[in-house]
């Protein structure tokens, strides 16, 4: 069985925890699914119209998280870390049952998703994977912020830059190759915010479940979390994690080169919408082992992110 065949989880994987924005206690279960079924969310607290597909066209809100909705207005928010974990682990198909409207935040990163799914293992199929290949450069600007994607030979590169007035964050940069680099630090990087923004965010009805257990908080250029940062570039690495998760709303893994400055959920979603509005911008290719070098999906990739 090839590493280039579609895969799903070997058996159901259960998670539970607090929703970052709703503050609700939530249970989810990632279940095995058949080839070519993709990633599907199911709201098990609802009896009807409860399937939601994490597609860029179904993204209904990008303020502080990525929220998807179906045609009946049924929503699930904060999907980005889980989607990033599924992308990184190469999971093509899964049914995600959830009993509320937000994916639990866990520790604020993708670490727990990665670890538990790896322990469960994978079920590989005979069906070959599909990849989105970017054919033309596409760019989206929002004032000083921008994101672009252009063709790449056999990799998904993400070059990300943050610009914050906080001296602690400052102008932080990182560039990764998703399919070849050690992504341990990216998947272990937590969401973050400035202390002065916390009250404003909560007044807007968000971050009801936020705490130092699931977010980095910076006050007066100091980190309030007792153990500090997990890695020197945790801020920009978390943004890269978000970007990977949001890119997976394209439906498949991708070959391209992304450059982003001061971006987030909104910019990534707008970029995908712009890419897919013109069929000349991309190709969807079915990968056979004979026509793809090993560098796209290295056999030690899972070890790297564990």
PATI-524058 format. One record per residue (C-alpha): x, y, z negated; residue number from 1. Coordinates in steps of 0.2 Angstrom, whole numbers, m for minus. Each point is the difference from the previous one (the first is absolute). Last residue first. Layout:
BEGIN
+-------+-------+-------+-----+
|     X |     Y |     Z |   i |
+-------+-------+-------+-----+
|     X |     Y |     Z | NUM |
...
+-------+-------+-------+-----+
//
This chain:
BEGIN
+-------+-------+-------+-----+
|     X |     Y |     Z |   i |
+-------+-------+-------+-----+
|    24 |    68 |   m82 | 306 |
|     2 |    13 |    14 | 305 |
|    17 |    m8 |     7 | 304 |
|    m5 |   m18 |    m3 | 303 |
|   m15 |     2 |    11 | 302 |
|    11 |     7 |    14 | 301 |
|    12 |   m14 |    m1 | 300 |
|    m7 |    m8 |    16 | 299 |
|     2 |    17 |     9 | 298 |
|   m16 |     6 |     9 | 297 |
|     5 |    11 |    15 | 296 |
|    19 |    m4 |    m1 | 295 |
|    m3 |   m18 |     5 | 294 |
|    m1 |     5 |    19 | 293 |
|   m17 |    m1 |     8 | 292 |
|    m4 |    m8 |    17 | 291 |
|     2 |   m18 |    m4 | 290 |
|   m10 |     2 |   m17 | 289 |
|   m15 |     5 |     9 | 288 |
|    m8 |    17 |    m5 | 287 |
|   m16 |     6 |     6 | 286 |
|     1 |    18 |     6 | 285 |
|   m11 |    15 |    m4 | 284 |
|     6 |    14 |    11 | 283 |
|     1 |    19 |    m5 | 282 |
|    m1 |    18 |     6 | 281 |
|    m7 |    m4 |    17 | 280 |
|   m17 |    m5 |    m8 | 279 |
|    m3 |    18 |    m6 | 278 |
|   m11 |     3 |   m15 | 277 |
|    10 |   m13 |   m10 | 276 |
|    15 |    10 |    m3 | 275 |
|    m9 |    16 |    m5 | 274 |
|   m11 |   m10 |   m12 | 273 |
|    16 |    m8 |    m7 | 272 |
|     8 |    17 |    m3 | 271 |
|   m15 |     7 |    m8 | 270 |
|     0 |   m15 |   m13 | 269 |
|    18 |     3 |    m3 | 268 |
|    m2 |    19 |    m3 | 267 |
|   m15 |    m2 |   m12 | 266 |
|     8 |   m14 |   m10 | 265 |
|    16 |    10 |    m3 | 264 |
|    13 |    11 |     8 | 263 |
|    13 |    12 |    m6 | 262 |
|    11 |    m4 |    15 | 261 |
|    m2 |   m16 |    10 | 260 |
|     9 |    m9 |    13 | 259 |
|    m6 |   m17 |     6 | 258 |
|     9 |   m12 |    12 | 257 |
|   m10 |   m13 |     8 | 256 |
|    m4 |   m19 |     0 | 255 |
|   m16 |    m3 |   m10 | 254 |
|    m9 |   m13 |   m11 | 253 |
|   m18 |    m2 |     5 | 252 |
|   m17 |     8 |    m4 | 251 |
|     4 |    18 |     1 | 250 |
|    m5 |     2 |   m18 | 249 |
|    17 |    m8 |    m3 | 248 |
|     8 |    17 |     3 | 247 |
|    m9 |     6 |   m16 | 246 |
|     9 |   m13 |   m10 | 245 |
|    17 |     3 |     7 | 244 |
|    m3 |    19 |    m2 | 243 |
|    m5 |    m2 |   m19 | 242 |
|    16 |   m11 |    m2 | 241 |
|    10 |    14 |     8 | 240 |
|    m7 |    13 |   m12 | 239 |
|     5 |   m11 |   m14 | 238 |
|    17 |    m1 |     7 | 237 |
|     1 |    19 |     0 | 236 |
|    m4 |     2 |   m18 | 235 |
|    10 |   m16 |    m6 | 234 |
|    16 |     6 |     8 | 233 |
|    12 |    m2 |   m15 | 232 |
|    m9 |   m17 |    m4 | 231 |
|   m11 |    m6 |   m14 | 230 |
|    m2 |    18 |    m7 | 229 |
|    m1 |     4 |   m19 | 228 |
|    m3 |   m13 |   m13 | 227 |
|   m10 |    11 |   m12 | 226 |
|   m11 |     8 |    14 | 225 |
|    m1 |    19 |    m3 | 224 |
|    13 |     3 |    14 | 223 |
|     8 |    18 |    m2 | 222 |
|     0 |    14 |    13 | 221 |
|   m12 |    10 |   m11 | 220 |
|   m12 |   m14 |     0 | 219 |
|     0 |   m15 |    12 | 218 |
|   m12 |   m14 |    m2 | 217 |
|     4 |   m17 |     8 | 216 |
|   m16 |   m11 |     2 | 215 |
|    m8 |   m16 |    m6 | 214 |
|     5 |    m3 |   m18 | 213 |
|     3 |    19 |    m3 | 212 |
|   m19 |     2 |     3 | 211 |
|   m13 |     2 |    13 | 210 |
|   m17 |    m8 |    m2 | 209 |
|   m11 |    15 |     3 | 208 |
|    13 |     6 |    13 | 207 |
|   m14 |     9 |    10 | 206 |
|   m16 |    10 |    m3 | 205 |
|     7 |    17 |     6 | 204 |
|     2 |     5 |   m18 | 203 |
|    12 |   m15 |    m2 | 202 |
|    11 |     6 |    15 | 201 |
|     1 |    18 |    m8 | 200 |
|     4 |    m7 |   m17 | 199 |
|    14 |   m11 |     8 | 198 |
|     8 |    14 |    11 | 197 |
|    11 |     8 |   m13 | 196 |
|     7 |   m17 |    m5 | 195 |
|     6 |    m3 |    18 | 194 |
|    m5 |   m16 |     8 | 193 |
|     7 |   m18 |     4 | 192 |
|    m5 |   m16 |     8 | 191 |
|    12 |   m14 |    m4 | 190 |
|    15 |    m8 |     9 | 189 |
|     2 |   m19 |    m1 | 188 |
|    m4 |    m3 |    18 | 187 |
|    12 |    12 |     6 | 186 |
|    14 |    m5 |   m12 | 185 |
|    m1 |   m19 |     5 | 184 |
|    m1 |     4 |    19 | 183 |
|    17 |    m7 |     5 | 182 |
|     1 |     5 |    18 | 181 |
|    m3 |   m10 |    15 | 180 |
|   m19 |     0 |     5 | 179 |
|    m4 |    17 |    m8 | 178 |
|    15 |     9 |     6 | 177 |
|     2 |    14 |   m12 | 176 |
|     4 |    19 |    m1 | 175 |
|     0 |    10 |   m16 | 174 |
|    m1 |    18 |    m4 | 173 |
|    m2 |    11 |   m16 | 172 |
|    m1 |    19 |     2 | 171 |
|    m4 |     5 |   m18 | 170 |
|    m7 |   m14 |   m12 | 169 |
|     8 |     5 |   m16 | 168 |
|     2 |    18 |     5 | 167 |
|   m19 |     1 |     2 | 166 |
|    m3 |    12 |    14 | 165 |
|    m3 |   m16 |    11 | 164 |
|     5 |    m5 |    17 | 163 |
|    m2 |   m18 |     4 | 162 |
|     8 |    m8 |    15 | 161 |
|    m3 |   m17 |     9 | 160 |
|     8 |   m10 |    14 | 159 |
|    m9 |   m16 |     3 | 158 |
|     7 |   m13 |    12 | 157 |
|   m11 |   m14 |     7 | 156 |
|    12 |   m11 |    10 | 155 |
|     2 |    m8 |    17 | 154 |
|     4 |    13 |    13 | 153 |
|    m8 |    15 |    m7 | 152 |
|   m13 |    12 |     8 | 151 |
|    m6 |    15 |    m8 | 150 |
|    m9 |     5 |   m16 | 149 |
|    m2 |    18 |    m7 | 148 |
|    m6 |     8 |   m16 | 147 |
|     0 |    18 |    m5 | 146 |
|    m2 |    13 |   m14 | 145 |
|     4 |    18 |     2 | 144 |
|   m18 |     4 |     6 | 143 |
|    m8 |   m17 |     3 | 142 |
|     9 |    m8 |    15 | 141 |
|    m4 |   m17 |     9 | 140 |
|    13 |    m8 |    12 | 139 |
|    m1 |   m14 |    13 | 138 |
|    15 |    m7 |     9 | 137 |
|    m5 |   m13 |    13 | 136 |
|     0 |   m19 |     1 | 135 |
|    m3 |    m5 |   m18 | 134 |
|    m1 |   m19 |    m1 | 133 |
|   m14 |    m7 |   m11 | 132 |
|     4 |   m18 |    m5 | 131 |
|   m10 |   m16 |     1 | 130 |
|     5 |   m15 |   m10 | 129 |
|    m1 |   m18 |     9 | 128 |
|   m14 |   m12 |    m6 | 127 |
|     6 |   m17 |    m6 | 126 |
|    m4 |     5 |   m18 | 125 |
|    11 |     3 |   m15 | 124 |
|    m7 |    m1 |   m18 | 123 |
|     9 |    10 |   m12 | 122 |
|     6 |     0 |   m18 | 121 |
|    m8 |     3 |   m17 | 120 |
|    16 |     6 |    m9 | 119 |
|     3 |    12 |    15 | 118 |
|   m18 |     7 |    m2 | 117 |
|     4 |     3 |   m18 | 116 |
|    16 |     9 |     2 | 115 |
|    m5 |    11 |    15 | 114 |
|   m17 |     6 |    m8 | 113 |
|     9 |     3 |   m16 | 112 |
|    14 |    11 |     8 | 111 |
|   m12 |    10 |    12 | 110 |
|     2 |    16 |   m11 | 109 |
|   m11 |     9 |   m13 | 108 |
|     2 |   m13 |   m13 | 107 |
|   m17 |    m8 |     3 | 106 |
|   m10 |    13 |    11 | 105 |
|   m15 |   m11 |     2 | 104 |
|    m8 |     1 |    17 | 103 |
|   m15 |    12 |    m1 | 102 |
|   m19 |    m2 |     4 | 101 |
|    m4 |   m14 |   m12 | 100 |
|    m1 |   m19 |     0 |  99 |
|    13 |    m4 |    13 |  98 |
|     2 |   m15 |    11 |  97 |
|    15 |     1 |    12 |  96 |
|    m2 |   m12 |    15 |  95 |
|    17 |    m2 |     8 |  94 |
|     9 |    m2 |    17 |  93 |
|    17 |     7 |     6 |  92 |
|    10 |    m1 |   m16 |  91 |
|    18 |     5 |     5 |  90 |
|     6 |     3 |   m18 |  89 |
|     4 |    18 |     4 |  88 |
|   m17 |     3 |     8 |  87 |
|   m10 |    m8 |   m14 |  86 |
|    10 |    10 |   m13 |  85 |
|    m3 |    16 |    10 |  84 |
|   m19 |    m4 |     1 |  83 |
|     0 |    m3 |   m19 |  82 |
|     9 |    17 |    m3 |  81 |
|   m11 |     9 |    12 |  80 |
|   m18 |    m6 |    m5 |  79 |
|    m3 |    15 |   m12 |  78 |
|   m19 |     1 |     5 |  77 |
|   m14 |   m12 |     5 |  76 |
|   m16 |     6 |     7 |  75 |
|   m17 |    m5 |     5 |  74 |
|    m7 |    14 |    11 |  73 |
|   m11 |   m11 |    11 |  72 |
|    12 |     1 |    15 |  71 |
|    14 |    m6 |   m10 |  70 |
|    12 |    10 |   m11 |  69 |
|    19 |     1 |    m3 |  68 |
|     9 |    11 |   m13 |  67 |
|    18 |     4 |     0 |  66 |
|     6 |     9 |   m15 |  65 |
|     3 |    17 |    m7 |  64 |
|   m12 |     8 |    13 |  63 |
|     0 |   m11 |    15 |  62 |
|   m18 |    m4 |     2 |  61 |
|   m11 |    m9 |    13 |  60 |
|    12 |   m12 |     7 |  59 |
|   m10 |   m11 |    11 |  58 |
|     8 |     5 |    16 |  57 |
|    17 |    m5 |    m8 |  56 |
|    m6 |   m17 |    m3 |  55 |
|    m2 |    m8 |   m17 |  54 |
|   m16 |   m10 |     5 |  53 |
|   m14 |     1 |   m13 |  52 |
|   m13 |   m14 |    m3 |  51 |
|   m13 |     3 |   m13 |  50 |
|   m16 |     4 |    11 |  49 |
|   m10 |   m10 |   m12 |  48 |
|     2 |    m8 |   m17 |  47 |
|    11 |    13 |    m9 |  46 |
|    11 |    m4 |   m15 |  45 |
|    10 |   m12 |    12 |  44 |
|     6 |    15 |    10 |  43 |
|    10 |    m9 |    14 |  42 |
|    16 |     6 |     8 |  41 |
|     6 |    m7 |    16 |  40 |
|    18 |    m2 |     6 |  39 |
|     2 |    m9 |    17 |  38 |
|   m12 |   m14 |     6 |  37 |
|    13 |    m5 |    14 |  36 |
|     5 |   m16 |    m9 |  35 |
|   m12 |    m6 |   m15 |  34 |
|    m1 |     8 |   m17 |  33 |
|     8 |    m5 |   m17 |  32 |
|    m7 |    11 |   m14 |  31 |
|     6 |    15 |    m9 |  30 |
|   m10 |     2 |   m16 |  29 |
|    m4 |    17 |    m8 |  28 |
|    m6 |     5 |   m17 |  27 |
|    m3 |    18 |    m6 |  26 |
|    m1 |    10 |   m16 |  25 |
|    m5 |    17 |     4 |  24 |
|    10 |    16 |    m2 |  23 |
|    m6 |     7 |    16 |  22 |
|    16 |     8 |     6 |  21 |
|    13 |   m13 |    m5 |  20 |
|   m11 |   m15 |     0 |  19 |
|     4 |   m10 |   m15 |  18 |
|     5 |   m19 |     1 |  17 |
|    m3 |   m17 |     7 |  16 |
|     9 |   m11 |    12 |  15 |
|    m4 |   m18 |     7 |  14 |
|     9 |    m9 |    14 |  13 |
|   m11 |   m13 |     9 |  12 |
|    10 |   m14 |     8 |  11 |
|    14 |    m2 |    13 |  10 |
|    m1 |    18 |     5 |   9 |
|    m1 |     4 |    19 |   8 |
|    12 |    m2 |    14 |   7 |
|     1 |     3 |    19 |   6 |
|    15 |    m8 |     9 |   5 |
|    16 |     9 |     3 |   4 |
|     8 |    m9 |   m15 |   3 |
|    m2 |   m15 |    10 |   2 |
|    m7 |   m17 |    m5 |   1 |
+-------+-------+-------+-----+
//
